[in-house]
Amino acid sequence: MTVEGGNQLDRVRAADRRPRVVLLDVYETMLQVEALRSRFVDVGRPDHEWELFFTRTVRDGMALTLAGGVRPFAEVARAALRTTTEHTLSDEALDHVLAGFGELPPHPDVEPALRALARARIPAYAFTQGGAAVASDALDRAGLRTYLRGVLSAEEIRSFKPPARVYNWACQQVDAPGDRVALVAVHSWDVHGAVRAGLVGGFASRLEGAVPDVVARPHVVGKDLEQVADRLIALPA
């Protein structure tokens, strides 16, 4: 068997096989984080700051995971929001922006992808590093929760993605071996982490445009989630 990614590898690459379970990332993959834009305007900040804020939140969560002492997503996000807005917002204004995570709309390709997985009898789970309750409420409001067997959060093991133990834990929660579980995301780094942990990787390129040269090759690539789901289903059993 062959492996990818240099000399230090966590697991042997999973074979190109149809998964028994699919995990879907939540923020930006299923739900539109850009919808926070209007909340920045509400509190008197430039609307483009939503992107720097969200990127900073993920970066800081990763850094704290690596260094040790990671805090829950909500706390990391609040600190990142203070920094991004130059410490100008009141607690009430911070609350207003962060409450937007519970009301994010879905991307239009998500429901067709979930329907395709349901028709193929492949159970789907949301897999986030945000709080499970907030993500579950947002997915319910977006009309997607009914398609999902559950919502998993890496907060339960005090970690952000993408260490291998996070994906291994998720596989344990869905009671399936890693090489029969697919992780689907629009973040290439998330798919990279899953592939190196021994999972099947499904990358939707609608956010990044293409697979970066520096990441492990996903098992399937599509322009959107619906195409990724179809290609996962089409893999040999």
Secondary structure as UniProt FT lines:
FT   STRAND          21..25
FT   TURN            28..30
FT   HELIX           33..36
FT   HELIX           37..42
FT   TURN            43..44
FT   TURN            47..48
FT   HELIX           49..67
FT   HELIX           73..84
FT   TURN            85..87
FT   HELIX           91..98
FT   HELIX           99..103
FT   TURN            108..109
FT   HELIX           110..119
FT   TURN            120..121
FT   STRAND          124..128
FT   HELIX           132..141
FT   TURN            142..143
FT   HELIX           145..147
FT   STRAND          150..153
FT   HELIX           154..157
FT   HELIX           164..173
FT   TURN            174..175
FT   HELIX           178..180
FT   STRAND          181..185
FT   HELIX           188..196
FT   TURN            197..198
FT   STRAND          200..204
FT   TURN            205..208
FT   TURN            213..214
FT   STRAND          220..222
FT   HELIX           225..233
//
